[in-house]
Amino acid sequence: MSSLLRHEESTDQELKAIIFWNGNARDLISYIQQIWSWPTLIKCSGKKVLYFELHTGGLSEHEDIIRTLERTIFWSLFWEKTVRGGHYYFKITKPDVKLCAIDCDSTN
């Protein structure tokens, strides 16, 4: 199996983990930080309230993560704004709240 194919499978697994996340927002942010290819394009600050920024840098794998996040309760609760050019901003007011695994497309 080629390394490219292994990477694609890994990415699918990573996206499924986001969709079916069964933990808190703080842990999901940590997970996304681990799988984001360019650490300089992701920022998180704060303690009681977290400010989370994702910048895709035009990478398709980052855009896949964004599209996946858009289908989650995390996005519904914490998304603040999107700026043209692949810049996404979140304000997590309750970072330790447990997120249930919801796939918004499963109701269609």
Sequence and secondary structure as in RCSB ss.txt:
>XXXX:A:sequence
MSSLLRHEESTDQELKAIIFWNGNARDLISYIQQIWSWPTLIKCSGKKVLYFELHTGGLSEHEDIIRTLERTIFW
SLFWEKTVRGGHYYFKITKPDVKLCAIDCDSTN
>XXXX:A:secstr
  HHHHHHHHHHHHHHHHHT  SBHHHHHHHHHHH S GGGEEEE SSSEEEEEE TT HHHHHHHHHHTTSHHH
HHHEEEEETTTEEEEEES TTSB     GGGG 
